[in-house]
């Protein structure tokens, strides 16, 4: 199943809208709750037009391109520009030498 084939899209949109409301009410910063530490930490103006580079977007901590799922993973509030900078970079994994 392709992550972008429409399955779960409505559930994702509901989760995204809920996160945007929570971000507005609780003044959550960019990257709040990100297990991988992405985000600038600045406040997000949820009233900005979606085309503005500093507008709200919901980020999948594990990028869809890296095997992340559309639904079922934590969404993180981010500025559009910070999310774009993160792109599909994966958190670095360090393996202990045996």
C-alpha positions as a Markdown table, in Angstrom:
| # | Residue | x | y | z |
|---|---|---|---|---|
| 1 | Unk | 0.0 | 0.0 | 0.0 |
| 2 | Unk | 1.3 | 3.4 | -1.0 |
| 3 | Unk | 1.2 | 5.9 | 1.9 |
| 4 | Unk | -0.4 | 8.5 | -0.4 |
| 5 | Unk | -3.1 | 6.3 | -2.0 |
| 6 | Unk | -5.9 | 7.9 | 0.0 |
| 7 | Unk | -6.3 | 5.2 | 2.7 |
| 8 | Unk | -6.4 | 7.0 | 6.1 |
| 9 | Unk | -6.3 | 10.5 | 4.5 |
| 10 | Unk | -9.5 | 11.6 | 6.4 |
| 11 | Unk | -8.1 | 10.4 | 9.7 |
| 12 | Unk | -4.9 | 12.3 | 9.0 |
| 13 | Unk | -6.8 | 15.5 | 8.2 |
| 14 | Unk | -8.7 | 15.2 | 11.5 |
| 15 | Unk | -5.5 | 14.6 | 13.5 |
| 16 | Unk | -3.9 | 17.6 | 11.7 |
| 17 | Unk | -6.9 | 19.9 | 12.5 |
| 18 | Unk | -6.9 | 18.8 | 16.1 |
| 19 | Unk | -3.1 | 19.5 | 16.4 |
| 20 | Unk | -3.6 | 22.9 | 14.8 |
| 21 | Unk | -6.3 | 23.7 | 17.4 |
| 22 | Unk | -4.1 | 22.5 | 20.2 |
| 23 | Unk | -1.1 | 24.5 | 18.9 |
| 24 | Unk | -3.3 | 27.6 | 18.9 |
| 25 | Unk | -4.8 | 27.1 | 22.3 |
| 26 | Unk | -1.6 | 25.9 | 24.1 |
| 27 | Unk | 0.9 | 28.0 | 22.1 |
| 28 | Unk | 2.9 | 25.0 | 21.2 |
| 29 | Unk | 6.3 | 25.8 | 19.7 |
| 30 | Unk | 7.7 | 24.5 | 16.4 |
| 31 | Unk | 8.9 | 20.9 | 16.9 |
| 32 | Unk | 7.1 | 20.4 | 20.2 |
| 33 | Unk | 7.2 | 16.7 | 21.1 |
| 34 | Unk | 9.4 | 15.7 | 18.3 |
| 35 | Unk | 11.3 | 12.5 | 19.3 |
| 36 | Unk | 14.0 | 13.3 | 16.8 |
| 37 | Unk | 14.4 | 16.9 | 17.9 |
| 38 | Unk | 13.5 | 18.8 | 14.7 |
| 39 | Unk | 12.0 | 22.3 | 14.9 |
| 40 | Unk | 13.2 | 25.8 | 15.7 |
| 41 | Unk | 11.3 | 26.1 | 19.0 |
| 42 | Unk | 9.7 | 29.4 | 18.0 |
| 43 | Unk | 5.9 | 30.0 | 18.4 |
| 44 | Unk | 3.7 | 29.2 | 15.4 |
| 45 | Unk | 1.1 | 31.7 | 14.2 |
| 46 | Unk | -1.8 | 29.4 | 13.2 |
| 47 | Unk | -3.6 | 32.4 | 11.6 |
| 48 | Unk | -1.1 | 32.7 | 8.7 |
| 49 | Unk | -2.1 | 31.7 | 5.2 |
| 50 | Unk | -1.0 | 28.1 | 4.4 |
| 51 | Unk | 1.2 | 29.5 | 1.6 |
| 52 | Unk | 3.3 | 31.5 | 4.1 |
| 53 | Unk | 6.6 | 29.8 | 4.9 |
| 54 | Unk | 6.1 | 30.4 | 8.7 |
| 55 | Unk | 2.6 | 28.9 | 8.7 |
| 56 | Unk | 1.5 | 25.8 | 10.6 |
| 57 | Unk | 2.0 | 22.3 | 9.3 |
| 58 | Unk | 1.8 | 18.9 | 10.9 |
| 59 | Unk | 4.9 | 16.9 | 10.5 |
| 60 | Unk | 5.3 | 13.1 | 10.6 |
| 61 | Unk | 8.3 | 12.5 | 12.7 |
| 62 | Unk | 9.2 | 9.5 | 10.5 |
| 63 | Unk | 8.9 | 10.7 | 6.9 |
| 64 | Unk | 6.5 | 8.9 | 4.6 |
| 65 | Unk | 9.4 | 8.5 | 2.2 |
| 66 | Unk | 11.3 | 6.6 | 4.9 |
| 67 | Unk | 8.6 | 4.1 | 5.6 |
| 68 | Unk | 6.5 | 6.3 | 7.9 |
| 69 | Unk | 2.7 | 5.8 | 7.9 |
| 70 | Unk | 0.1 | 8.5 | 7.1 |
| 71 | Unk | -1.8 | 7.7 | 10.3 |
| 72 | Unk | -0.8 | 6.0 | 13.5 |
| 73 | Unk | 2.3 | 8.0 | 14.3 |
| 74 | Unk | 2.8 | 11.2 | 16.3 |
| 75 | Unk | 2.2 | 14.4 | 14.5 |
| 76 | Unk | 4.5 | 17.3 | 15.4 |
| 77 | Unk | 3.6 | 21.0 | 15.0 |
| 78 | Unk | 6.1 | 22.8 | 12.8 |
| 79 | Unk | 6.6 | 25.8 | 10.6 |
| 80 | Unk | 6.3 | 25.0 | 7.0 |
| 81 | Unk | 9.9 | 26.2 | 6.4 |
| 82 | Unk | 11.2 | 24.0 | 9.3 |
| 83 | Unk | 9.4 | 21.0 | 7.9 |
| 84 | Unk | 10.8 | 21.7 | 4.5 |
| 85 | Unk | 14.3 | 21.9 | 5.9 |
| 86 | Unk | 13.8 | 18.6 | 7.7 |
| 87 | Unk | 12.6 | 17.1 | 4.5 |
| 88 | Unk | 12.9 | 13.3 | 4.7 |
| 89 | Unk | 16.0 | 13.2 | 6.8 |
| 90 | Unk | 16.0 | 10.3 | 9.2 |
| 91 | Unk | 17.3 | 10.4 | 12.7 |
| 92 | Unk | 20.8 | 9.1 | 12.9 |
| 93 | Unk | 21.2 | 5.7 | 14.2 |
| 94 | Unk | 24.5 | 4.8 | 15.9 |
| 95 | Unk | 25.4 | 1.1 | 16.1 |
| 96 | Unk | 27.9 | -0.1 | 18.7 |
| 97 | Unk | 30.8 | -1.9 | 17.3 |
| 98 | Unk | 31.0 | -5.6 | 18.3 |
